[in-house]
């Protein structure tokens, strides 16, 4: 019968332990990368390669890995369950605006971005830069221009953010101003302005009404004066046309042929006396 001495037993146990250790070490350094992610591999702290989706392996104790999400991600600047990152910016006329904004972007060059921000690009780069661009853009407009030119402002913000993020290997697909709100002071000022404008409009309407009425009175007076002038002119023409011969003729035409019953003794003219 085969016997295992103590020395052989120790050797077998040691060999088994080493084998298990090596197998475990190899397995523990095998890893998979999901779709939409990459693994940044560093050798003694220096980036040596970028592993994409699938099964990969790194050298134990020598290399380290750090995952990065490269798929499109939405960065919310607003109030969420976790935090409130609403942007507070100032306009050209020093009015405050609260803006809810979203930025949709994906990573196209993970190595470049990782080298610059070591996988902390959201809070070291994206959020500060977006806030800076939004503030710089809106500061060029008054608050009334912000309301009337919102589409133009959104386009400029989108282009500027896209250019800045592209320098570090990111692609911006969309920037959207979801909501905006003005300060309480401005809301009160707007309300007061509306009331004042309505009062001005009412005053203008009243003035216009009085003006029209005055113009109508002047026109009526002019018409009355013209009518009197025409009547006077007509009377003058008629008066000039009544010659003595015409008056005698008109008297004869109106006489009914009856002689007067009373005649003045001192005058040959006939005088008709009505009782």
Secondary structure, DSSP 4 states (H G I P E B T S, - for coil): -----HHHHHHHHHHHHHHHHHHHHHHHTEEEE-TTEEEEEEETTEEEEEE-SEEEE--TTTEEEEEEE-S-EEEEESB-SS-B--EEEE-TTS-EEEEEEEEEEEES-HHHHHHHHTT-HIIIIIHHHHHHHHHHHHTTS-HHHHHHTHHHHHHHHHHHHHHHHHTTTEEEEEEEEEEEEE-HHHHHHHHHHHHHHHHHHHHHHHHHHHHHHHHHHHHHHHHHHHHHHHHHHHHHHHHHH--HHHHHHHHHHH--SPPPSEE-TT-SSEE----
